[in-house]
Amino acid sequence: MLNRPLLRVAVFAASLVLSPPAVLAQQFVVSGGAVSLSPLFQSEIASFPAPAFLPYVGAAANKGQTAFLTNTPATPNGHGSVHLIASESPLARAQIDDYLKTGLGRIGNGTGHGPLIQIPIAGFPVVISFRGPTGEVSLNKTQLCRVFSGAYVKWSELGVDAGSAPDRFTVIYHAEDSGITQILTRHLQASCGFDSAIAFEGKSTFAQEFPSDWFPPHFTPAVGSDGAAAAVSASASAITYMGPDPAFTAGLGQALLVNPNNNQAYAPSLESVLTALDGTASLPVATGVVQRDPDGIAWIDSNNQANPFNWVRPSPNPTSGYPIVGYASFVFSQCHVDSAVGNAIKDFLNSHFSARNSAADWGDMVVRPIMTEKRAQELIAFIQNNPTSPLVNAYKAQLTAFYDDKANSGEMGQLHLHKLMPLTPAKRMRLLSAFVYGTTANLDINNTTVCGNYAGRN
């Protein structure tokens, strides 16, 4: 249990508004960003050892990213530093480069915060939810593009029987800057072409995709996946997009989508998300180059371990599987003024990427702890008897990612319960090895070799 007093971890201002300073001074705080991830992190933090974290509170995607990059709370009543955010869409190359060239993480600035870390949290679909038709709704590329560009206004135009519901539907869109919106619009940008009434540009604010002199009159705004779900539920005939969590999708129909690359229809299941993201480039290899300077010749090498962009790879138009998918991500600083802040983040990552938290049923593949009790005990004994061995960190990461001594064959982890796709055990072990336990790449939180050159985030 974390019981270090008077420390704060991961302050993202949206949550701090809800808590008086007297409370903050007594416990750690973690929060940040992605609204669609709110139910997951509220559950994870609730089960994390008290008094480590205050409840997670979601906010607009761009506000979360800006809050971290500038270390500025996103609301006037915010307090403290911004140590950790969660986002549905990754930071862009330009954001990362600017942070390391001229921002708080500027290379060589001893008073700065040091390197930025960005890692995947889990895979997820953007779900197309609806109310009205009682039968199956399956949308191909043309239909999807025309619905969200405003060209289609009726279920009959989609070949769908609306039954007793009005044939004309309302399109509910996210009014706020949203990572969920950006995952959708990037897919539409990559796939629609002439099937759309507008040219999508991958923006994170939906209304900005439309010309200033025209916006579809049957489009209605809502805030967040929770707001979109409420708006559709209150309508007799409507369609929207949102995160996959049952907290949002319960009671609504979920459309099947036809992947335009193989012409197969997919439900937004964990299995079809896995299929879609399985073709995404893997994480940088442990033997990859380590180039920390954005001006360095190897900076854009896809296996450069020190480039945060390489750890969360976008997949706007996958060759198979459910077509609208992405990786949610954590963003945090490698170096911290107070080492206990970094240690608390390590503990949280260990919990999030653990075998227990990641147990899931992907239809024809069930992912549960796959390390035997005997092998686990061998690794534990080795760690205890050889604490200075270079193998210790790798074995610790293996144990976390592959083994659960309290595993129940029917128990699914928090990620599965919130309809997010856990990373594979091998990827989780890779992330834990690199950023929690440490490798020769020196990417781990509060690494003394790297962080000795920076003041760190306060």
Secondary structure, 3 states (H helix, E strand, C coil): CCCCCCCCCCCCHHHHCCCCHHHHCCCCCCCCECHHHHHHHHHHHHCCCCCCCCCCCCCCHHHHHHHHHHCCCCCCCCCCCCCEEEECCCCCHHHHHHHHHCCCCCCCCCCCCCCEEEEEEEEEECEEEEECCCCCCEECHHHHHHHHCCCCCEHHHHCCCCCCCCCECEEEEECCCCHHHHHHHHHHHHHCHHHCCCCCCCCCCHHHHCCCCCCCCCEEEECHHHHHHHHHHCCCCEEEEECCCHHHHCCCEECEEEECCCCEEECCCHHHHHHHHCCCCCCCCCCCCCCCCCCCCCCCCCCCCCCHHHHCCCCCCCCCCCCCEEEEEEEEECCECCHHHHHHHHHHHHHHCCHHHHCEECCCCEECCCCCHHHHHHHHHHHHHCCCCCCHHHHHHHHHHHCCCCCCCCCCCHHHHCCCECCCHHHHHHHHHHHHHCCCCCCCCCCHHHHCCCCCEC
